[in-house]
Amino acid sequence: MKKHLKFLVLAPCLFAVLCEEDDLVCGYSEPETYTLNIENISEVYPADETIWLNAETSALLFDICDEDEELEAVDNPEQFASGMFILKLNSELGDLNAEIAQDYSVGYTLGEGFNIVSCLEAITVIPVLSADNQTYNYRLGLSVSTPGDYCIVNTFNNNFNIEGTNNSDIFGPYNTLDNRIRFQNCEDIFTRTGTEGHFFFSVE
């Protein structure tokens, strides 16, 4: 949402023949991508067991108009919003191989959920600034009720810790689209290439 707002503000300047220096719209650099970790990592979870996810990113950004180019702590949680899709893998969907999971619940111990747009079937999170103003964090618990094979993929601004296991072998039987995960959200088709940065798990 912030990106779209920034573009709308900058558009008159971008498309003008001349753009005076005084017209420069200042703002902050993009936040670093969150590193997501699973606390109770497993390949298989019982139905309704809580899977705990925690995430952290730096709260320090550059002010685009700061000539000193020094990082500064930004006290605006919405600037650091994050999100993810919970997908149920399904190889019987034709040109898709996953669908938005429906039977799950989410609870927050750090941060809170919000809706960024009216038609986005994803978990979206506003984080919490740490006491020392150095990082933004969130921690959530995800519980899935229906047995099956699942994948958590990035909506925006996060990736799973690539140094940890992500159970990518679960994707093998569903890899029918040249190593791509394709799914539909409302009227839009989304694609994620490869398995790195995602987390796969089964529910029994």
C-alpha positions as CSV (number, residue, x, y, z in Angstrom):
1,M,0.0,0.0,0.0
2,K,2.9,2.4,0.9
3,K,4.5,1.8,-2.5
4,H,1.3,2.7,-4.3
5,L,0.8,5.8,-2.2
6,K,4.4,6.9,-2.8
7,F,3.9,6.4,-6.6
8,L,0.8,8.5,-6.6
9,V,2.7,11.2,-4.8
10,L,5.6,11.0,-7.1
11,A,3.7,10.6,-10.4
12,P,3.2,14.3,-11.2
13,C,6.9,14.9,-10.9
14,L,7.9,11.8,-12.8
15,F,5.7,12.6,-15.8
16,A,6.4,16.4,-15.8
17,V,8.8,17.8,-18.4
18,L,10.8,19.5,-15.7
19,C,11.0,18.5,-12.0
20,E,12.6,21.1,-9.8
21,E,14.8,20.0,-6.9
22,D,12.5,21.7,-4.4
23,D,9.7,19.3,-5.6
24,L,11.5,16.2,-4.5
25,V,9.3,14.0,-2.3
26,C,11.4,12.6,0.6
27,G,10.8,9.2,2.3
28,Y,12.6,6.2,3.6
29,S,14.3,3.3,1.8
30,E,12.6,0.0,1.6
31,P,12.9,-2.2,4.7
32,E,15.0,-5.3,4.6
33,T,13.2,-8.6,4.0
34,Y,12.1,-10.4,7.2
35,T,13.8,-13.7,8.0
36,L,11.1,-16.1,9.1
37,N,11.9,-19.0,11.4
38,I,9.8,-21.9,12.6
39,E,10.2,-22.5,16.3
40,N,8.8,-26.1,16.4
41,I,10.0,-27.2,13.0
42,S,8.7,-30.5,11.8
43,E,7.8,-32.2,8.5
44,V,4.4,-33.5,9.8
45,Y,2.1,-31.8,12.3
46,P,-1.1,-33.2,13.9
47,A,-4.3,-31.4,12.9
48,D,-4.8,-28.2,14.9
49,E,-1.3,-28.2,16.4
50,T,0.1,-24.7,16.5
51,I,3.1,-24.0,14.3
52,W,5.0,-21.0,15.7
53,L,6.6,-18.5,13.3
54,N,8.8,-15.6,14.3
55,A,10.3,-12.9,12.2
56,E,12.7,-10.0,12.6
57,T,14.0,-7.2,10.4
58,S,16.0,-4.1,11.0
59,A,14.2,-0.9,12.1
60,L,16.9,1.2,10.6
61,L,16.3,2.9,7.2
62,F,17.9,5.6,5.1
63,D,16.1,8.9,4.7
64,I,16.3,9.4,0.9
65,C,16.7,13.2,1.4
66,D,19.3,13.0,4.2
67,E,22.6,14.1,2.7
68,D,24.5,12.5,5.6
69,E,23.2,9.1,4.4
70,E,22.9,7.8,8.0
71,L,20.6,5.0,9.1
72,E,17.9,6.0,11.5
73,A,15.3,4.1,13.5
74,V,11.8,4.5,12.0
75,D,8.9,4.5,14.4
76,N,6.2,3.5,11.9
77,P,5.1,-0.1,12.1
78,E,3.0,0.1,8.9
79,Q,6.2,0.8,7.0
80,F,7.3,-2.7,8.0
81,A,4.2,-4.7,7.3
82,S,4.6,-8.3,6.1
83,G,2.5,-11.0,4.7
84,M,2.2,-14.7,3.6
85,F,-0.1,-17.1,1.7
86,I,-1.0,-20.4,3.3
87,L,-1.4,-22.9,0.4
88,K,-2.8,-26.4,0.2
89,L,-0.9,-28.3,-2.5
90,N,-3.1,-30.0,-5.1
91,S,-1.9,-31.6,-8.4
92,E,-5.4,-32.0,-9.8
93,L,-6.0,-28.3,-10.6
94,G,-4.9,-28.3,-14.3
95,D,-2.7,-25.3,-14.8
96,L,-2.5,-24.7,-11.0
97,N,-0.9,-26.9,-8.3
98,A,-1.9,-25.2,-5.1
99,E,-5.0,-23.4,-3.7
100,I,-5.5,-20.9,-0.9
101,A,-6.0,-22.9,2.4
102,Q,-9.3,-22.2,4.1
103,D,-9.3,-24.3,7.2
104,Y,-6.7,-22.6,9.5
105,S,-6.5,-20.1,12.4
106,V,-3.9,-17.6,13.4
107,G,-3.0,-16.1,16.7
108,Y,-0.5,-13.3,17.5
109,T,1.8,-13.0,20.5
110,L,3.8,-10.1,18.8
111,G,2.2,-7.9,16.2
112,E,-1.3,-7.9,14.8
113,G,-3.2,-8.9,11.7
114,F,-4.7,-6.4,9.3
115,N,-6.4,-6.3,5.8
116,I,-4.3,-4.5,3.2
117,V,-6.9,-4.8,0.5
118,S,-10.5,-6.2,0.3
119,C,-9.6,-9.2,-1.8
120,L,-6.4,-10.7,-0.5
121,E,-6.7,-14.2,1.1
122,A,-3.4,-13.9,3.0
123,I,-2.1,-13.4,6.5
124,T,-0.9,-9.8,6.7
125,V,1.0,-8.5,9.8
126,I,1.8,-5.2,11.4
127,P,5.0,-5.8,13.6
128,V,6.2,-4.5,16.9
129,L,9.2,-2.2,17.4
130,S,11.7,-3.6,19.9
131,A,12.5,-1.9,23.1
132,D,15.9,-0.7,21.8
133,N,14.4,0.6,18.6
134,Q,16.7,-1.6,16.5
135,T,14.3,-4.2,15.0
136,Y,10.7,-4.9,14.1
137,N,9.4,-8.3,15.2
138,Y,6.3,-10.4,15.0
139,R,5.4,-13.9,16.3
140,L,2.3,-15.8,15.3
141,G,0.9,-19.2,15.7
142,L,-0.7,-21.0,12.8
143,S,-3.1,-24.0,13.2
144,V,-4.3,-26.1,10.3
145,S,-7.3,-28.4,10.8
146,T,-7.6,-30.4,7.5
147,P,-5.1,-33.1,6.6
148,G,-3.0,-32.6,3.5
149,D,0.3,-31.1,2.2
150,Y,0.8,-27.4,2.6
151,C,3.2,-24.6,1.7
152,I,3.7,-21.1,3.2
153,V,4.9,-18.6,0.6
154,N,5.7,-14.9,0.7
155,T,3.0,-12.4,-0.1
156,F,5.4,-9.5,0.5
157,N,8.5,-8.6,2.5
158,N,9.5,-12.0,4.0
159,N,11.3,-15.2,3.3
160,F,12.0,-18.3,5.4
161,N,15.5,-18.9,6.8
162,I,17.2,-20.6,3.8
163,E,19.8,-22.1,6.2
164,G,17.1,-24.2,7.9
165,T,15.2,-27.1,6.5
166,N,12.1,-26.3,4.6
167,N,10.8,-29.8,3.8
168,S,11.0,-29.1,0.1
169,D,10.7,-32.9,-0.7
170,I,7.0,-32.6,0.1
171,F,6.6,-30.6,-3.1
172,G,7.9,-33.4,-5.3
173,P,4.5,-35.0,-6.2
174,Y,3.0,-31.6,-6.9
175,N,5.9,-30.4,-9.1
176,T,3.9,-30.5,-12.3
177,L,4.6,-27.0,-13.6
178,D,8.3,-26.9,-14.2
179,N,9.3,-26.2,-10.6
180,R,6.7,-23.5,-10.1
181,I,4.0,-23.1,-7.5
182,R,0.9,-21.6,-9.1
183,F,-2.3,-20.6,-7.4
184,Q,-5.3,-18.3,-7.7
185,N,-6.3,-15.5,-5.3
186,C,-9.6,-14.0,-6.2
187,E,-9.3,-13.4,-10.0
188,D,-5.5,-13.2,-10.0
189,I,-3.0,-16.0,-10.7
190,F,0.2,-16.0,-8.6
191,T,3.4,-17.9,-9.3
192,R,6.4,-18.7,-7.0
193,T,9.4,-20.2,-8.7
194,G,11.5,-22.9,-6.9
195,T,11.2,-24.0,-3.3
196,E,13.8,-21.8,-1.6
197,G,12.4,-19.3,0.8
198,H,9.1,-21.2,1.3
199,F,8.1,-23.7,4.1
200,F,6.4,-27.0,3.3
201,F,4.6,-29.2,5.8
202,S,2.1,-32.0,6.1
203,V,-0.9,-32.2,8.4
204,E,-2.2,-35.6,9.5
